[in-house]
Amino acid sequence: MTSTLDQLARLYVDKIVSQYGVPVSIVSDRDPRFTSKFWPSLQKAMGTRLKFSTSFHPKQMNEVGERKLVGPELVQITTNNIKLIRENLRKAQDRQKSYADKRRRNLEFQVGDQVFLKLSPWRGVNRFGRKGKLSPRYIGPYQITERVGPAAYRLELPIELARIHDVFHVSMLRKYIPDPSHVLQEQPVELKEDLSYVEEPVQILDRKEQVLRNKTIPLIKVLWRHHGAEEATWEPEYQMKKSYPILFS
């Protein structure tokens, strides 16, 4: 099957240049298609040198590299590709920004609304080297008395919480929905000024052993105060004995 010079030029651009870049030089065995006037002109336009091997060394090699000087057609192809890439990147960034904006969009409350206040129940127990943290709980509800800035509100707190600053970011608030399993009264819990409180274990529900490579670790399933049985956690027995010896008395 023979090809016209135009077809060869198109194959050259589509199969070689588009995938590997513009060759710095081409070593040929003096094939007539490379020695004709058309091919030297095409290569010159793209900045490629033609090197012809001797009759004793007919091996052909391609030395591929980057060139700033290319033919008009390739310049146009490259320019169009760059524009397309930039446009796709811009669209992807716009989608990502829109998604992030939706996620961080703050809740809106009105003066007089009733809201819950989120607490952070931390425990001083390490579970396999990582600090354990139970899900947050809420106290309240409390009434909003003032909006402070674009994303904060002042609450009417009871006298028991007088030492706590009464302005909170919207992320600390939750719309009032009657749900006793997620609400704590402030009296049974000793709150700190950062709205955290100490978790206390109240009962061992179960026991098991965690088998690792070189040792076996006894575990106990612990029920925590202010949390239901569904939130009981498995803890290393030796750490619980060290931190909460009264649990084993």
PASEBA-1860 file (N, C-alpha, C; in nm, 3 decimals):
! residues 249
1> MTSTLDQL> 0.085/-0.120/0.000/0.000/0.000/0.000/0.088/0.124/0.000 ~ 0.064/0.215/-0.096/0.142/0.337/-0.105/0.059/0.454/-0.056 ~ 0.129/0.555/-0.010/0.061/0.674/0.041/0.113/0.796/-0.031 ~ 0.028/0.893/-0.051/0.072/1.019/-0.108/0.152/1.094/-0.004 ~ 0.227/1.194/-0.047/0.308/1.272/0.046/0.221/1.345/0.147 ~ 0.103/1.392/0.105/0.012/1.459/0.198/-0.033/1.363/0.307 ~ -0.063/1.238/0.268/-0.106/1.140/0.366/0.008/1.106/0.463 ~ 0.129/1.096/0.407/0.244/1.068/0.492/0.268/1.182/0.592
9> ARLYVDKI> 0.253/1.304/0.545/0.272/1.419/0.633/0.169/1.416/0.746 ~ 0.043/1.384/0.710/-0.061/1.378/0.812/-0.034/1.266/0.912 ~ 0.008/1.147/0.863/0.041/1.037/0.952/0.157/1.074/1.044 ~ 0.254/1.145/0.986/0.371/1.187/1.064/0.330/1.277/1.180 ~ 0.242/1.373/1.152/0.198/1.466/1.255/0.110/1.395/1.357 ~ 0.016/1.310/1.309/-0.081/1.246/1.399/-0.018/1.138/1.486 ~ 0.072/1.058/1.428/0.124/0.941/1.498/0.254/0.967/1.573 ~ 0.334/1.062/1.525/0.465/1.085/1.587/0.467/1.215/1.665
17> VSQYGVPV> 0.441/1.325/1.596/0.453/1.455/1.661/0.352/1.471/1.774 ~ 0.226/1.427/1.751/0.123/1.446/1.853/0.150/1.364/1.979 ~ 0.221/1.251/1.966/0.245/1.164/2.081/0.381/1.185/2.145 ~ 0.482/1.216/2.063/0.618/1.221/2.117/0.683/1.359/2.108 ~ 0.616/1.455/2.043/0.675/1.585/2.027/0.750/1.597/1.895 ~ 0.802/1.715/1.870/0.873/1.740/1.745/1.015/1.687/1.756 ~ 1.058/1.596/1.668/1.193/1.542/1.677/1.298/1.651/1.655 ~ 1.406/1.640/1.732/1.519/1.729/1.710/1.589/1.692/1.580
25> SIVSDRDP> 1.601/1.562/1.556/1.662/1.516/1.432/1.609/1.379/1.397 ~ 1.616/1.344/1.267/1.575/1.212/1.219/1.688/1.155/1.135 ~ 1.726/1.030/1.168/1.828/0.960/1.092/1.759/0.865/0.995 ~ 1.781/0.882/0.865/1.712/0.803/0.762/1.813/0.725/0.678 ~ 1.765/0.616/0.616/1.851/0.535/0.526/1.836/0.582/0.382 ~ 1.812/0.711/0.364/1.801/0.775/0.232/1.681/0.724/0.152 ~ 1.574/0.693/0.221/1.451/0.656/0.151/1.407/0.774/0.065 ~ 1.360/0.749/-0.056/1.320/0.860/-0.145/1.215/0.952/-0.084
33> RFTSKFWP> 1.130/0.896/0.002/1.028/0.982/0.063/1.090/1.086/0.156 ~ 1.210/1.056/0.208/1.277/1.153/0.295/1.371/1.245/0.217 ~ 1.417/1.199/0.103/1.511/1.281/0.025/1.440/1.373/-0.072 ~ 1.308/1.354/-0.091/1.236/1.442/-0.182/1.230/1.584/-0.123 ~ 1.194/1.680/-0.206/1.191/1.820/-0.164/1.085/1.845/-0.057 ~ 0.977/1.766/-0.060/0.867/1.791/0.031/0.907/1.770/0.177 ~ 0.972/1.656/0.204/1.004/1.623/0.344/1.106/1.718/0.406 ~ 1.216/1.752/0.334/1.306/1.852/0.393/1.237/1.984/0.424
41> SLQKAMGT> 1.143/2.024/0.337/1.071/2.149/0.362/0.983/2.138/0.486 ~ 0.915/2.023/0.500/0.830/2.003/0.617/0.913/2.003/0.744 ~ 1.024/1.930/0.744/1.108/1.922/0.864/1.171/2.057/0.898 ~ 1.208/2.132/0.794/1.268/2.264/0.818/1.166/2.356/0.883 ~ 1.041/2.347/0.838/0.936/2.432/0.896/0.915/2.401/1.043 ~ 0.939/2.274/1.083/0.920/2.236/1.223/1.049/2.242/1.301 ~ 1.160/2.278/1.237/1.285/2.291/1.309/1.356/2.158/1.332 ~ 1.330/2.058/1.249/1.392/1.927/1.263/1.501/1.909/1.159
49> RLKFSTSF> 1.617/1.856/1.203/1.728/1.829/1.111/1.717/1.687/1.058 ~ 1.740/1.670/0.927/1.743/1.536/0.867/1.887/1.489/0.858 ~ 1.914/1.368/0.911/2.047/1.309/0.902/2.035/1.177/0.827 ~ 2.122/1.160/0.725/2.116/1.039/0.643/2.231/0.946/0.680 ~ 2.195/0.820/0.703/2.298/0.721/0.737/2.367/0.672/0.611 ~ 2.484/0.610/0.627/2.558/0.554/0.514/2.496/0.420/0.476 ~ 2.537/0.367/0.362/2.481/0.240/0.314/2.521/0.125/0.405 ~ 2.627/0.144/0.485/2.671/0.037/0.574/2.603/0.045/0.711
57> HPKQMNEV> 2.539/0.156/0.739/2.472/0.174/0.868/2.329/0.225/0.843 ~ 2.241/0.135/0.799/2.105/0.177/0.762/2.011/0.193/0.882 ~ 2.061/0.175/1.004/1.973/0.183/1.120/1.912/0.324/1.133 ~ 1.780/0.328/1.161/1.711/0.455/1.178/1.685/0.480/1.325 ~ 1.706/0.605/1.366/1.683/0.642/1.505/1.608/0.775/1.509 ~ 1.527/0.789/1.609/1.458/0.916/1.634/1.508/0.974/1.764 ~ 1.555/1.097/1.760/1.593/1.169/1.881/1.482/1.270/1.908 ~ 1.404/1.241/2.010/1.286/1.323/2.034/1.315/1.423/2.144
65> GERKLVGP> 1.274/1.547/2.127/1.292/1.650/2.228/1.192/1.760/2.211 ~ 1.202/1.862/2.293/1.110/1.974/2.284/1.174/2.085/2.201 ~ 1.092/2.148/2.116/1.137/2.259/2.035/1.040/2.375/2.048 ~ 1.094/2.494/2.052/1.008/2.611/2.055/0.963/2.651/1.913 ~ 1.043/2.616/1.812/1.012/2.652/1.676/0.941/2.536/1.609 ~ 0.815/2.551/1.578/0.737/2.446/1.514/0.662/2.507/1.398 ~ 0.603/2.420/1.315/0.527/2.465/1.201/0.398/2.533/1.241 ~ 0.341/2.615/1.154/0.217/2.689/1.187/0.104/2.598/1.230
73> ELVQITTN> 0.091/2.483/1.163/-0.019/2.392/1.196/-0.005/2.339/1.338 ~ 0.119/2.303/1.375/0.142/2.250/1.508/0.125/2.357/1.615 ~ 0.165/2.478/1.580/0.145/2.589/1.673/-0.003/2.607/1.702 ~ -0.085/2.599/1.596/-0.229/2.615/1.613/-0.288/2.502/1.696 ~ -0.242/2.377/1.669/-0.291/2.262/1.747/-0.255/2.278/1.894 ~ -0.129/2.317/1.921/-0.085/2.334/2.059/-0.163/2.445/2.129 ~ -0.184/2.556/2.059/-0.258/2.668/2.116/-0.401/2.628/2.151 ~ -0.465/2.555/2.060/-0.603/2.510/2.085/-0.609/2.415/2.204
81> NIKLIREN> -0.510/2.326/2.214/-0.508/2.232/2.325/-0.489/2.304/2.459 ~ -0.400/2.402/2.460/-0.377/2.479/2.583/-0.505/2.552/2.625 ~ -0.574/2.611/2.528/-0.699/2.680/2.559/-0.802/2.583/2.616 ~ -0.810/2.463/2.556/-0.906/2.363/2.603/-0.873/2.318/2.745 ~ -0.743/2.294/2.771/-0.700/2.252/2.905/-0.732/2.359/3.008 ~ -0.701/2.485/2.975/-0.729/2.594/3.068/-0.879/2.607/3.095 ~ -0.961/2.591/2.991/-1.105/2.602/3.009/-1.158/2.490/3.097 ~ -1.107/2.367/3.075/-1.150/2.255/3.159/-1.107/2.273/3.304
89> LRKAQDRQ> -0.985/2.325/3.325/-0.939/2.352/3.461/-1.025/2.458/3.528 ~ -1.059/2.561/3.452/-1.143/2.668/3.508/-1.280/2.615/3.549 ~ -1.338/2.530/3.464/-1.469/2.472/3.495/-1.461/2.383/3.618 ~ -1.353/2.304/3.627/-1.336/2.216/3.743/-1.320/2.297/3.871 ~ -1.243/2.407/3.864/-1.225/2.493/3.980/-1.355/2.560/4.021 ~ -1.435/2.600/3.922/-1.564/2.663/3.951/-1.658/2.563/4.021 ~ -1.658/2.437/3.971/-1.742/2.335/4.034/-1.697/2.309/4.177 ~ -1.565/2.302/4.197/-1.513/2.277/4.331/-1.548/2.391/4.426
97> KSYADKRR> -1.535/2.515/4.379/-1.567/2.631/4.462/-1.716/2.634/4.497 ~ -1.801/2.602/4.399/-1.944/2.601/4.424/-1.980/2.497/4.528 ~ -1.916/2.379/4.518/-1.943/2.273/4.615/-1.897/2.314/4.754 ~ -1.778/2.375/4.762/-1.725/2.418/4.892/-1.812/2.528/4.952 ~ -1.861/2.621/4.868/-1.946/2.728/4.918/-2.076/2.673/4.976 ~ -2.131/2.570/4.910/-2.256/2.511/4.959/-2.233/2.444/5.094 ~ -2.117/2.378/5.109/-2.089/2.308/5.233/-2.066/2.403/5.350 ~ -2.002/2.517/5.322/-1.970/2.608/5.432/-2.076/2.717/5.453
105> RNLEFQVG> -2.184/2.712/5.375/-2.288/2.813/5.389/-2.346/2.806/5.531 ~ -2.344/2.918/5.601/-2.386/2.920/5.740/-2.537/2.913/5.753 ~ -2.580/2.854/5.866/-2.721/2.855/5.900/-2.764/2.997/5.937 ~ -2.890/3.023/5.920/-2.944/3.154/5.955/-3.045/3.136/6.068 ~ -3.030/3.215/6.174/-3.126/3.215/6.284/-3.181/3.357/6.301 ~ -3.293/3.365/6.370/-3.356/3.494/6.399/-3.356/3.517/6.550 ~ -3.353/3.644/6.587/-3.365/3.677/6.729/-3.497/3.621/6.780 ~ -3.489/3.550/6.894/-3.607/3.485/6.949/-3.611/3.336/6.922
113> DQVFLKLS> -3.531/3.288/6.825/-3.527/3.144/6.797/-3.468/3.068/6.915 ~ -3.511/2.944/6.931/-3.457/2.854/7.032/-3.356/2.761/6.965 ~ -3.236/2.750/7.025/-3.131/2.666/6.967/-3.065/2.583/7.075 ~ -3.005/2.473/7.032/-2.921/2.392/7.119/-2.777/2.439/7.107 ~ -2.701/2.418/7.214/-2.560/2.455/7.218/-2.476/2.328/7.224 ~ -2.382/2.317/7.131/-2.303/2.195/7.118/-2.191/2.189/7.221 ~ -2.173/2.072/7.279/-2.064/2.046/7.373/-1.962/1.953/7.309 ~ -1.843/1.945/7.369/-1.737/1.856/7.319/-1.696/1.759/7.427
121> PWRGVNRF> -1.753/1.638/7.425/-1.720/1.541/7.530/-1.590/1.467/7.502 ~ -1.483/1.504/7.570/-1.354/1.439/7.552/-1.328/1.343/7.667 ~ -1.260/1.234/7.634/-1.218/1.138/7.736/-1.067/1.131/7.737 ~ -1.008/1.114/7.854/-0.863/1.104/7.863/-0.815/0.962/7.847 ~ -0.862/0.894/7.744/-0.824/0.754/7.722/-0.772/0.738/7.580 ~ -0.657/0.675/7.567/-0.603/0.647/7.436/-0.648/0.510/7.388 ~ -0.703/0.505/7.268/-0.742/0.377/7.212/-0.643/0.341/7.103 ~ -0.552/0.246/7.130/-0.449/0.204/7.036/-0.372/0.324/6.981
129> GRKGKLSP> -0.338/0.415/7.070/-0.252/0.528/7.031/-0.325/0.649/6.979 ~ -0.458/0.642/6.967/-0.533/0.757/6.917/-0.632/0.805/7.023 ~ -0.643/0.935/7.035/-0.731/0.993/7.136/-0.876/0.964/7.102 ~ -0.949/0.911/7.198/-1.089/0.879/7.172/-1.177/1.001/7.186 ~ -1.279/1.010/7.103/-1.373/1.122/7.112/-1.512/1.071/7.079 ~ -1.605/1.092/7.171/-1.742/1.053/7.148/-1.815/1.162/7.071 ~ -1.930/1.126/7.018/-2.007/1.223/6.940/-2.053/1.338/7.029 ~ -2.069/1.457/6.974/-2.105/1.574/7.055/-2.247/1.563/7.109
137> RYIGPYQI> -2.270/1.632/7.219/-2.402/1.642/7.277/-2.441/1.789/7.285 ~ -2.569/1.814/7.309/-2.620/1.950/7.310/-2.692/1.978/7.441 ~ -2.680/2.103/7.485/-2.757/2.148/7.601/-2.850/2.259/7.556 ~ -2.955/2.277/7.634/-3.051/2.379/7.597/-3.192/2.323/7.594 ~ -3.281/2.387/7.521/-3.254/2.497/7.427/-3.244/2.633/7.496 ~ -3.176/2.726/7.426/-3.161/2.863/7.475/-3.210/2.959/7.367 ~ -3.253/3.074/7.410/-3.308/3.171/7.317/-3.199/3.264/7.263 ~ -3.207/3.293/7.134/-3.116/3.389/7.072/-3.165/3.531/7.103
145> TERVGPAA> -3.075/3.611/7.159/-3.113/3.747/7.196/-3.055/3.852/7.101 ~ -2.951/3.815/7.025/-2.887/3.914/6.938/-2.802/3.843/6.833 ~ -2.800/3.899/6.714/-2.706/3.853/6.611/-2.581/3.939/6.619 ~ -2.465/3.873/6.626/-2.339/3.945/6.640/-2.253/3.916/6.517 ~ -2.249/4.009/6.423/-2.173/3.986/6.301/-2.246/3.891/6.208 ~ -2.178/3.849/6.102/-2.245/3.765/6.000/-2.267/3.621/6.042 ~ -2.194/3.571/6.142/-2.202/3.428/6.171/-2.193/3.396/6.319 ~ -2.242/3.483/6.405/-2.238/3.457/6.549/-2.366/3.511/6.614
153> YRLELPIE> -2.401/3.450/6.727/-2.524/3.487/6.796/-2.501/3.490/6.947 ~ -2.574/3.580/7.013/-2.571/3.587/7.159/-2.691/3.509/7.214 ~ -2.663/3.425/7.317/-2.767/3.343/7.375/-2.801/3.389/7.516 ~ -2.923/3.364/7.555/-2.964/3.389/7.693/-2.936/3.263/7.774 ~ -2.824/3.265/7.847/-2.780/3.147/7.921/-2.830/3.153/8.065 ~ -2.849/3.037/8.126/-2.892/3.034/8.267/-2.778/3.076/8.358 ~ -2.809/3.102/8.482/-2.708/3.151/8.577/-2.598/3.048/8.600 ~ -2.631/2.920/8.583/-2.529/2.816/8.603/-2.416/2.826/8.501
161> LARIHDVF> -2.443/2.890/8.389/-2.341/2.904/8.284/-2.291/3.047/8.273 ~ -2.301/3.122/8.380/-2.265/3.264/8.377/-2.119/3.287/8.344 ~ -2.032/3.191/8.379/-1.888/3.210/8.353/-1.852/3.186/8.207 ~ -1.943/3.135/8.127/-1.917/3.107/7.986/-1.958/3.226/7.900 ~ -1.873/3.265/7.808/-1.904/3.376/7.717/-2.030/3.342/7.638 ~ -2.121/3.438/7.627/-2.253/3.408/7.573/-2.269/3.430/7.423 ~ -2.159/3.453/7.350/-2.164/3.468/7.204/-2.099/3.345/7.140 ~ -2.170/3.285/7.045/-2.123/3.160/6.986/-2.131/3.166/6.833
169> HVSMLRKY> -2.031/3.102/6.769/-2.035/3.087/6.624/-2.150/2.997/6.585 ~ -2.204/3.018/6.466/-2.320/2.942/6.421/-2.292/2.792/6.416 ~ -2.165/2.753/6.397/-2.131/2.611/6.392/-2.152/2.542/6.526 ~ -2.162/2.621/6.636/-2.184/2.564/6.769/-2.333/2.549/6.800 ~ -2.418/2.595/6.711/-2.561/2.597/6.737/-2.635/2.495/6.651 ~ -2.748/2.454/6.701/-2.832/2.359/6.630/-2.978/2.399/6.647 ~ -3.050/2.393/6.538/-3.191/2.431/6.544/-3.266/2.346/6.646 ~ -3.354/2.409/6.720/-3.428/2.339/6.826/-3.522/2.235/6.766
177> IPDPSHVL> -3.491/2.109/6.795/-3.578/1.998/6.758/-3.588/1.908/6.880 ~ -3.706/1.883/6.931/-3.717/1.796/7.049/-3.658/1.658/7.021 ~ -3.547/1.627/7.086/-3.480/1.498/7.069/-3.401/1.470/7.196 ~ -3.463/1.411/7.297/-3.399/1.394/7.429/-3.268/1.318/7.425 ~ -3.248/1.231/7.327/-3.125/1.152/7.323/-3.004/1.238/7.289 ~ -3.026/1.360/7.236/-2.914/1.446/7.198/-2.901/1.568/7.289 ~ -2.978/1.574/7.397/-2.979/1.695/7.480/-2.940/1.659/7.623 ~ -2.860/1.745/7.683/-2.821/1.731/7.824/-2.864/1.856/7.899
185> QEQPVELK> -2.916/1.836/8.018/-2.936/1.952/8.105/-2.800/1.992/8.161 ~ -2.783/2.121/8.190/-2.651/2.166/8.232/-2.615/2.124/8.374 ~ -2.715/2.093/8.458/-2.685/2.065/8.598/-2.599/1.940/8.620 ~ -2.628/1.824/8.554/-2.551/1.704/8.585/-2.409/1.705/8.530 ~ -2.376/1.800/8.444/-2.247/1.800/8.377/-2.165/1.920/8.421 ~ -2.041/1.895/8.458/-1.952/2.005/8.495/-1.885/2.058/8.370 ~ -1.939/2.166/8.316/-1.889/2.222/8.192/-1.767/2.311/8.217 ~ -1.672/2.303/8.124/-1.559/2.395/8.128/-1.592/2.517/8.044
193> EDLSYVEE> -1.505/2.617/8.051/-1.533/2.742/7.979/-1.531/2.723/7.828 ~ -1.461/2.620/7.780/-1.461/2.593/7.636/-1.574/2.500/7.595 ~ -1.672/2.482/7.684/-1.789/2.398/7.661/-1.755/2.250/7.644 ~ -1.647/2.206/7.704/-1.614/2.064/7.706/-1.648/2.010/7.845 ~ -1.666/1.880/7.852/-1.692/1.817/7.982/-1.627/1.680/7.983 ~ -1.596/1.632/8.101/-1.522/1.507/8.116/-1.620/1.389/8.110 ~ -1.587/1.293/8.026/-1.666/1.171/8.017/-1.626/1.074/8.127 ~ -1.723/1.003/8.181/-1.697/0.906/8.286/-1.755/0.770/8.248
201> PVQILDRK> -1.676/0.663/8.267/-1.730/0.530/8.242/-1.818/0.488/8.359 ~ -1.927/0.420/8.330/-2.019/0.381/8.437/-2.036/0.230/8.449 ~ -2.005/0.156/8.340/-2.030/0.013/8.346/-1.952/-0.061/8.238 ~ -1.907/-0.183/8.270/-1.846/-0.273/8.172/-1.955/-0.364/8.118 ~ -1.978/-0.358/7.988/-2.087/-0.435/7.926/-2.041/-0.569/7.871 ~ -1.916/-0.577/7.829/-1.870/-0.702/7.766/-1.718/-0.704/7.766 ~ -1.663/-0.820/7.732/-1.518/-0.837/7.724/-1.483/-0.918/7.600 ~ -1.363/-0.893/7.547/-1.312/-0.974/7.437/-1.161/-0.954/7.430
209> EQVLRNKT> -1.095/-1.026/7.338/-0.950/-1.013/7.320/-0.919/-0.975/7.177 ~ -0.827/-0.880/7.163/-0.780/-0.836/7.032/-0.647/-0.904/7.005 ~ -0.641/-0.991/6.905/-0.521/-1.067/6.874/-0.439/-0.991/6.770 ~ -0.317/-0.951/6.810/-0.224/-0.885/6.720/-0.115/-0.982/6.681 ~ -0.011/-0.934/6.616/0.096/-1.023/6.570/0.168/-1.093/6.684 ~ 0.212/-1.011/6.780/0.297/-1.067/6.885/0.233/-1.071/7.022 ~ 0.107/-1.025/7.031/0.046/-1.024/7.163/-0.106/-1.021/7.152 ~ -0.168/-1.046/7.264/-0.314/-1.043/7.275/-0.353/-0.935/7.374
217> IPLIKVLW> -0.444/-0.846/7.334/-0.484/-0.733/7.418/-0.626/-0.755/7.468 ~ -0.645/-0.764/7.600/-0.781/-0.774/7.655/-0.855/-0.641/7.639 ~ -0.978/-0.648/7.591/-1.061/-0.529/7.572/-1.188/-0.541/7.654 ~ -1.241/-0.424/7.694/-1.370/-0.421/7.762/-1.461/-0.322/7.689 ~ -1.589/-0.354/7.685/-1.687/-0.265/7.623/-1.743/-0.175/7.733 ~ -1.723/-0.044/7.717/-1.752/0.052/7.823/-1.875/0.135/7.789 ~ -1.965/0.143/7.887/-2.079/0.235/7.877/-2.040/0.366/7.945 ~ -2.057/0.479/7.872/-2.017/0.609/7.923/-2.138/0.688/7.971
225> RHHGAEEA> -2.115/0.767/8.075/-2.222/0.851/8.129/-2.269/0.951/8.022 ~ -2.397/0.975/8.018/-2.462/1.066/7.923/-2.468/1.008/7.782 ~ -2.437/0.879/7.766/-2.444/0.815/7.634/-2.518/0.682/7.646 ~ -2.587/0.648/7.541/-2.661/0.524/7.540/-2.572/0.405/7.510 ~ -2.631/0.285/7.521/-2.556/0.162/7.498/-2.506/0.152/7.355 ~ -2.576/0.215/7.261/-2.532/0.208/7.121/-2.400/0.282/7.099 ~ -2.362/0.367/7.193/-2.235/0.439/7.181/-2.127/0.384/7.273 ~ -2.151/0.267/7.331/-2.047/0.203/7.412/-1.926/0.174/7.325
233> TWEPEYQM> -1.807/0.187/7.384/-1.683/0.172/7.308/-1.596/0.062/7.367 ~ -1.516/0.001/7.278/-1.419/-0.100/7.322/-1.289/-0.031/7.359 ~ -1.240/-0.057/7.479/-1.119/0.007/7.530/-1.022/-0.098/7.584 ~ -0.889/-0.073/7.573/-0.791/-0.164/7.634/-0.812/-0.172/7.785 ~ -0.821/-0.291/7.839/-0.852/-0.310/7.980/-0.744/-0.249/8.069 ~ -0.615/-0.263/8.032/-0.508/-0.212/8.119/-0.512/-0.060/8.128 ~ -0.550/0.008/8.020/-0.559/0.155/8.024/-0.677/0.200/8.109 ~ -0.788/0.129/8.098/-0.904/0.166/8.179/-0.878/0.141/8.327
241> KKSYPILF> -0.805/0.034/8.360/-0.771/0.008/8.500/-0.682/0.118/8.556 ~ -0.593/0.168/8.471/-0.502/0.274/8.514/-0.574/0.407/8.529 ~ -0.666/0.439/8.436/-0.734/0.568/8.437/-0.858/0.569/8.526 ~ -0.928/0.456/8.532/-1.054/0.450/8.608/-1.057/0.323/8.694 ~ -0.973/0.315/8.797/-0.968/0.193/8.880/-1.100/0.164/8.950 ~ -1.179/0.270/8.977/-1.306/0.250/9.046/-1.403/0.166/8.964 ~ -1.383/0.165/8.831/-1.470/0.087/8.745/-1.457/-0.063/8.771 ~ -1.343/-0.105/8.828/-1.316/-0.248/8.848/-1.333/-0.290/8.995
249> S> -1.374/-0.196/9.079/-1.388/-0.228/9.221/-1.521/-0.297/9.250
END
